[in-house]
């Protein structure tokens, strides 16, 4: 119903009505399905009579735990509003199935019995609803992020802070960012989108990269010794004058296709289970270099 108190009022009305009509129930074994049907009708009638009200009006009536700060309360209400706004884009039939399944935790078979549908019909409605909700919520998130995008000056202050050693970046998007003249020793990147990011004149020794989108990343005059890169996409990345020396530099289960190395020290690099198609070293394809090396042995 979108409102706890409204749900309570309707539930009370349903129990009163069904209790009064119990003597007319000819098949007592079907009490549950009858109660479900009455509930569904009452809810549908309420929605139809209140269809002009917005999801925001329903959210205003919802109680928020008093232990939350004012900011937390506002964030919770904004999220609730976005969720119900997305739910209200669904048709009535699909919305009911979706709420029963995801919010009330009914099983497909129970929903089918509730609404007198086949399990296949319920599953079909859930699939359609998921596709619509995914599109609606992604659109909401993208619009929100666009409206609240960090200004360039803020990013410059943060990313050019020289005290970034042993920093953890996890589940963040920093695509198209610029890191210049910073010490990022022992930095950990995990599940990060850094597509198109530039690193220039930086110490990144002992840094780890795991599950990273590093497509088109540029490393220029960067110290990358003792690094570990795993499960990452480095397609068309560019390494220039990087220092890859010291203890074991590892690239494991990575997509290196189309990556370029120019004037780089590639000694002591351990590459395992990586896609190396299209990799070039000083403009020469890795396949050609390996072929020449094998012929010279």
One Martini backbone bead per residue (centre of mass of N, CA, C, O) as a GRO file, in nm:
protein
  297
    1UNK     BB    1   0.050   0.066  -0.009
    2UNK     BB    2   0.293   0.269   0.110
    3UNK     BB    3   0.132   0.243   0.400
    4UNK     BB    4   0.099   0.128   0.710
    5UNK     BB    5  -0.175   0.249   0.807
    6UNK     BB    6  -0.339   0.171   0.561
    7UNK     BB    7  -0.297  -0.132   0.588
    8UNK     BB    8  -0.432  -0.159   0.863
    9UNK     BB    9  -0.713  -0.055   0.787
   10UNK     BB   10  -0.770  -0.265   0.567
   11UNK     BB   11  -0.732  -0.519   0.735
   12UNK     BB   12  -0.961  -0.460   0.932
   13UNK     BB   13  -1.188  -0.447   0.723
   14UNK     BB   14  -1.153  -0.737   0.618
   15UNK     BB   15  -1.208  -0.892   0.882
   16UNK     BB   16  -1.490  -0.786   0.929
   17UNK     BB   17  -1.622  -0.880   0.665
   18UNK     BB   18  -1.546  -1.185   0.681
   19UNK     BB   19  -1.678  -1.246   0.953
   20UNK     BB   20  -1.972  -1.173   0.868
   21UNK     BB   21  -1.952  -1.394   0.609
   22UNK     BB   22  -1.897  -1.686   0.713
   23UNK     BB   23  -2.185  -1.825   0.693
   24UNK     BB   24  -2.155  -1.812   0.356
   25UNK     BB   25  -1.941  -2.032   0.358
   26UNK     BB   26  -1.934  -2.336   0.171
   27UNK     BB   27  -1.597  -2.368   0.165
   28UNK     BB   28  -1.381  -2.386   0.421
   29UNK     BB   29  -1.114  -2.483   0.262
   30UNK     BB   30  -1.131  -2.177   0.108
   31UNK     BB   31  -1.055  -1.945   0.301
   32UNK     BB   32  -0.780  -1.837   0.205
   33UNK     BB   33  -0.856  -1.762  -0.091
   34UNK     BB   34  -1.086  -1.573  -0.007
   35UNK     BB   35  -0.918  -1.374   0.157
   36UNK     BB   36  -0.732  -1.293  -0.074
   37UNK     BB   37  -0.953  -1.182  -0.263
   38UNK     BB   38  -1.055  -0.960  -0.076
   39UNK     BB   39  -0.789  -0.813  -0.043
   40UNK     BB   40  -0.739  -0.743  -0.340
   41UNK     BB   41  -0.999  -0.575  -0.379
   42UNK     BB   42  -0.951  -0.362  -0.161
   43UNK     BB   43  -0.682  -0.255  -0.274
   44UNK     BB   44  -0.781  -0.180  -0.555
   45UNK     BB   45  -0.997   0.020  -0.462
   46UNK     BB   46  -0.804   0.212  -0.320
   47UNK     BB   47  -0.627   0.284  -0.563
   48UNK     BB   48  -0.854   0.396  -0.745
   49UNK     BB   49  -0.945   0.622  -0.527
   50UNK     BB   50  -0.607   0.716  -0.507
   51UNK     BB   51  -0.457   0.778  -0.791
   52UNK     BB   52  -0.389   1.096  -0.745
   53UNK     BB   53  -0.188   1.015  -0.562
   54UNK     BB   54   0.127   1.024  -0.450
   55UNK     BB   55   0.402   0.871  -0.334
   56UNK     BB   56   0.486   1.107  -0.153
   57UNK     BB   57   0.228   1.117   0.024
   58UNK     BB   58   0.273   0.837   0.145
   59UNK     BB   59   0.559   0.887   0.267
   60UNK     BB   60   0.477   1.113   0.472
   61UNK     BB   61   0.322   0.890   0.665
   62UNK     BB   62   0.574   0.758   0.739
   63UNK     BB   63   0.762   0.610   0.968
   64UNK     BB   64   1.057   0.715   1.149
   65UNK     BB   65   1.308   0.649   1.324
   66UNK     BB   66   1.429   0.848   1.590
   67UNK     BB   67   1.739   0.758   1.578
   68UNK     BB   68   1.758   0.918   1.340
   69UNK     BB   69   1.868   1.140   1.152
   70UNK     BB   70   1.771   1.385   0.950
   71UNK     BB   71   1.936   1.290   0.708
   72UNK     BB   72   1.845   0.992   0.713
   73UNK     BB   73   1.544   1.050   0.676
   74UNK     BB   74   1.569   1.186   0.399
   75UNK     BB   75   1.706   0.950   0.252
   76UNK     BB   76   1.483   0.744   0.302
   77UNK     BB   77   1.255   0.902   0.160
   78UNK     BB   78   1.388   0.921  -0.116
   79UNK     BB   79   1.407   0.618  -0.164
   80UNK     BB   80   1.109   0.551  -0.133
   81UNK     BB   81   1.014   0.734  -0.357
   82UNK     BB   82   1.171   0.597  -0.589
   83UNK     BB   83   1.055   0.314  -0.559
   84UNK     BB   84   0.747   0.390  -0.586
   85UNK     BB   85   0.774   0.530  -0.854
   86UNK     BB   86   0.864   0.276  -1.004
   87UNK     BB   87   0.621   0.094  -0.929
   88UNK     BB   88   0.406   0.300  -1.065
   89UNK     BB   89   0.495   0.212  -1.368
   90UNK     BB   90   0.336  -0.022  -1.327
   91UNK     BB   91   0.111  -0.226  -1.356
   92UNK     BB   92  -0.116  -0.348  -1.152
   93UNK     BB   93  -0.051  -0.649  -1.194
   94UNK     BB   94   0.264  -0.624  -1.167
   95UNK     BB   95   0.279  -0.481  -0.893
   96UNK     BB   96   0.151  -0.697  -0.714
   97UNK     BB   97   0.351  -0.923  -0.774
   98UNK     BB   98   0.610  -0.771  -0.687
   99UNK     BB   99   0.534  -0.711  -0.391
  100UNK     BB  100   0.476  -1.001  -0.300
  101UNK     BB  101   0.766  -1.106  -0.368
  102UNK     BB  102   0.974  -0.871  -0.250
  103UNK     BB  103   0.817  -0.766   0.018
  104UNK     BB  104   0.631  -1.026   0.123
  105UNK     BB  105   0.764  -1.313   0.040
  106UNK     BB  106   0.630  -1.464  -0.176
  107UNK     BB  107   0.562  -1.724  -0.363
  108UNK     BB  108   0.473  -1.813  -0.668
  109UNK     BB  109   0.252  -2.016  -0.584
  110UNK     BB  110   0.106  -1.824  -0.385
  111UNK     BB  111   0.039  -1.603  -0.591
  112UNK     BB  112  -0.124  -1.779  -0.779
  113UNK     BB  113  -0.343  -1.843  -0.572
  114UNK     BB  114  -0.421  -1.558  -0.493
  115UNK     BB  115  -0.475  -1.464  -0.823
  116UNK     BB  116  -0.553  -1.696  -1.011
  117UNK     BB  117  -0.281  -1.819  -1.135
  118UNK     BB  118  -0.020  -1.908  -1.298
  119UNK     BB  119   0.312  -1.953  -1.258
  120UNK     BB  120   0.388  -1.847  -1.540
  121UNK     BB  121   0.247  -1.573  -1.513
  122UNK     BB  122   0.406  -1.471  -1.273
  123UNK     BB  123   0.691  -1.493  -1.399
  124UNK     BB  124   0.632  -1.302  -1.635
  125UNK     BB  125   0.570  -1.050  -1.463
  126UNK     BB  126   0.843  -1.040  -1.319
  127UNK     BB  127   1.018  -0.999  -1.570
  128UNK     BB  128   0.890  -0.734  -1.664
  129UNK     BB  129   0.935  -0.577  -1.402
  130UNK     BB  130   1.242  -0.592  -1.387
  131UNK     BB  131   1.299  -0.441  -1.650
  132UNK     BB  132   1.153  -0.176  -1.571
  133UNK     BB  133   1.294  -0.117  -1.297
  134UNK     BB  134   1.580  -0.106  -1.400
  135UNK     BB  135   1.534   0.134  -1.586
  136UNK     BB  136   1.417   0.336  -1.377
  137UNK     BB  137   1.645   0.327  -1.160
  138UNK     BB  138   1.882   0.397  -1.346
  139UNK     BB  139   1.768   0.670  -1.427
  140UNK     BB  140   1.757   0.790  -1.144
  141UNK     BB  141   2.056   0.759  -1.076
  142UNK     BB  142   2.174   0.914  -1.318
  143UNK     BB  143   2.030   1.182  -1.260
  144UNK     BB  144   2.145   1.222  -0.976
  145UNK     BB  145   2.445   1.219  -1.056
  146UNK     BB  146   2.434   1.454  -1.255
  147UNK     BB  147   2.325   1.669  -1.048
  148UNK     BB  148   2.581   1.569  -0.834
  149UNK     BB  149   2.831   1.647  -0.964
  150UNK     BB  150   3.148   1.692  -0.940
  151UNK     BB  151   3.361   1.928  -0.930
  152UNK     BB  152   3.668   1.992  -1.055
  153UNK     BB  153   3.789   2.125  -0.801
  154UNK     BB  154   3.733   1.892  -0.608
  155UNK     BB  155   3.890   1.671  -0.759
  156UNK     BB  156   4.159   1.816  -0.750
  157UNK     BB  157   4.194   1.821  -0.441
  158UNK     BB  158   4.174   1.515  -0.394
  159UNK     BB  159   4.369   1.387  -0.628
  160UNK     BB  160   4.620   1.598  -0.532
  161UNK     BB  161   4.674   1.458  -0.286
  162UNK     BB  162   4.977   1.339  -0.143
  163UNK     BB  163   4.808   1.157   0.083
  164UNK     BB  164   4.770   0.823  -0.066
  165UNK     BB  165   4.874   0.612   0.103
  166UNK     BB  166   4.715   0.320   0.160
  167UNK     BB  167   4.467   0.329  -0.018
  168UNK     BB  168   4.110   0.262  -0.057
  169UNK     BB  169   3.946   0.146  -0.354
  170UNK     BB  170   3.584   0.081  -0.352
  171UNK     BB  171   3.334   0.092  -0.550
  172UNK     BB  172   3.424   0.305  -0.785
  173UNK     BB  173   3.413   0.607  -0.988
  174UNK     BB  174   3.711   0.738  -1.196
  175UNK     BB  175   3.661   0.826  -1.463
  176UNK     BB  176   3.861   1.067  -1.621
  177UNK     BB  177   4.084   1.101  -1.432
  178UNK     BB  178   4.357   1.283  -1.251
  179UNK     BB  179   4.695   1.183  -1.169
  180UNK     BB  180   4.944   1.402  -1.009
  181UNK     BB  181   5.209   1.393  -0.823
  182UNK     BB  182   5.184   1.111  -0.645
  183UNK     BB  183   5.162   0.908  -0.354
  184UNK     BB  184   5.056   0.545  -0.410
  185UNK     BB  185   5.153   0.359  -0.204
  186UNK     BB  186   4.976   0.077  -0.141
  187UNK     BB  187   4.738   0.073  -0.321
  188UNK     BB  188   4.382  -0.015  -0.338
  189UNK     BB  189   4.202  -0.175  -0.604
  190UNK     BB  190   3.835  -0.245  -0.605
  191UNK     BB  191   3.594  -0.239  -0.808
  192UNK     BB  192   3.686  -0.031  -1.053
  193UNK     BB  193   3.626   0.261  -1.252
  194UNK     BB  194   3.910   0.381  -1.478
  195UNK     BB  195   3.828   0.483  -1.739
  196UNK     BB  196   4.055   0.709  -1.883
  197UNK     BB  197   4.272   0.733  -1.683
  198UNK     BB  198   4.539   0.938  -1.539
  199UNK     BB  199   4.897   0.874  -1.484
  200UNK     BB  200   5.148   1.109  -1.344
  201UNK     BB  201   5.416   1.096  -1.172
  202UNK     BB  202   5.402   0.807  -0.995
  203UNK     BB  203   5.387   0.618  -0.697
  204UNK     BB  204   5.279   0.253  -0.733
  205UNK     BB  205   5.395   0.073  -0.537
  206UNK     BB  206   5.240  -0.210  -0.423
  207UNK     BB  207   4.998  -0.227  -0.603
  208UNK     BB  208   4.646  -0.316  -0.631
  209UNK     BB  209   4.447  -0.490  -0.887
  210UNK     BB  210   4.086  -0.567  -0.872
  211UNK     BB  211   3.842  -0.562  -1.070
  212UNK     BB  212   3.916  -0.369  -1.336
  213UNK     BB  213   3.854  -0.081  -1.533
  214UNK     BB  214   4.136   0.000  -1.769
  215UNK     BB  215   4.036   0.133  -2.008
  216UNK     BB  216   4.250   0.363  -2.147
  217UNK     BB  217   4.473   0.383  -1.962
  218UNK     BB  218   4.735   0.614  -1.835
  219UNK     BB  219   5.092   0.563  -1.803
  220UNK     BB  220   5.326   0.818  -1.682
  221UNK     BB  221   5.588   0.796  -1.511
  222UNK     BB  222   5.555   0.509  -1.343
  223UNK     BB  223   5.570   0.329  -1.044
  224UNK     BB  224   5.520  -0.051  -1.075
  225UNK     BB  225   5.639  -0.210  -0.850
  226UNK     BB  226   5.504  -0.480  -0.705
  227UNK     BB  227   5.255  -0.556  -0.863
  228UNK     BB  228   4.889  -0.640  -0.881
  229UNK     BB  229   4.696  -0.792  -1.150
  230UNK     BB  230   4.340  -0.878  -1.151
  231UNK     BB  231   4.058  -0.924  -1.320
  232UNK     BB  232   4.124  -0.724  -1.573
  233UNK     BB  233   4.068  -0.436  -1.790
  234UNK     BB  234   4.329  -0.319  -2.043
  235UNK     BB  235   4.221  -0.215  -2.292
  236UNK     BB  236   4.417   0.017  -2.445
  237UNK     BB  237   4.642   0.067  -2.279
  238UNK     BB  238   4.904   0.305  -2.148
  239UNK     BB  239   5.261   0.272  -2.138
  240UNK     BB  240   5.507   0.521  -2.010
  241UNK     BB  241   5.789   0.510  -1.859
  242UNK     BB  242   5.788   0.255  -1.683
  243UNK     BB  243   5.864   0.086  -1.362
  244UNK     BB  244   5.916  -0.275  -1.383
  245UNK     BB  245   6.050  -0.351  -1.088
  246UNK     BB  246   6.159  -0.598  -0.881
  247UNK     BB  247   5.925  -0.761  -0.726
  248UNK     BB  248   5.695  -0.926  -0.866
  249UNK     BB  249   5.503  -0.878  -1.145
  250UNK     BB  250   5.143  -0.911  -1.183
  251UNK     BB  251   4.943  -1.080  -1.440
  252UNK     BB  252   4.599  -1.198  -1.386
  253UNK     BB  253   4.336  -1.248  -1.562
  254UNK     BB  254   4.372  -1.054  -1.826
  255UNK     BB  255   4.294  -0.781  -2.048
  256UNK     BB  256   4.554  -0.681  -2.295
  257UNK     BB  257   4.422  -0.593  -2.541
  258UNK     BB  258   4.588  -0.326  -2.705
  259UNK     BB  259   4.835  -0.277  -2.546
  260UNK     BB  260   5.087  -0.024  -2.460
  261UNK     BB  261   5.452  -0.019  -2.472
  262UNK     BB  262   5.673   0.260  -2.382
  263UNK     BB  263   5.968   0.269  -2.252
  264UNK     BB  264   5.975  -0.008  -2.081
  265UNK     BB  265   6.020  -0.207  -1.795
  266UNK     BB  266   5.972  -0.577  -1.835
  267UNK     BB  267   6.108  -0.695  -1.608
  268UNK     BB  268   5.982  -0.921  -1.401
  269UNK     BB  269   5.715  -1.037  -1.551
  270UNK     BB  270   5.403  -1.194  -1.459
  271UNK     BB  271   5.210  -1.381  -1.698
  272UNK     BB  272   4.863  -1.498  -1.652
  273UNK     BB  273   4.591  -1.569  -1.816
  274UNK     BB  274   4.615  -1.374  -2.078
  275UNK     BB  275   4.518  -1.134  -2.311
  276UNK     BB  276   4.760  -1.049  -2.588
  277UNK     BB  277   4.613  -0.925  -2.808
  278UNK     BB  278   4.768  -0.644  -2.958
  279UNK     BB  279   5.030  -0.618  -2.824
  280UNK     BB  280   5.275  -0.354  -2.767
  281UNK     BB  281   5.636  -0.283  -2.819
  282UNK     BB  282   5.743  -0.013  -2.947
  283UNK     BB  283   5.527  -0.085  -3.195
  284UNK     BB  284   5.556  -0.395  -3.149
  285UNK     BB  285   5.439  -0.689  -3.168
  286UNK     BB  286   5.435  -0.952  -2.956
  287UNK     BB  287   5.425  -1.179  -3.164
  288UNK     BB  288   5.681  -1.086  -3.318
  289UNK     BB  289   5.879  -1.095  -3.081
  290UNK     BB  290   5.839  -1.397  -3.013
  291UNK     BB  291   5.916  -1.506  -3.288
  292UNK     BB  292   6.205  -1.390  -3.290
  293UNK     BB  293   6.298  -1.527  -3.031
  294UNK     BB  294   6.252  -1.824  -3.120
  295UNK     BB  295   6.447  -1.808  -3.371
  296UNK     BB  296   6.711  -1.729  -3.193
  297UNK     BB  297   6.740  -2.008  -3.022
   0.00000   0.00000   0.00000
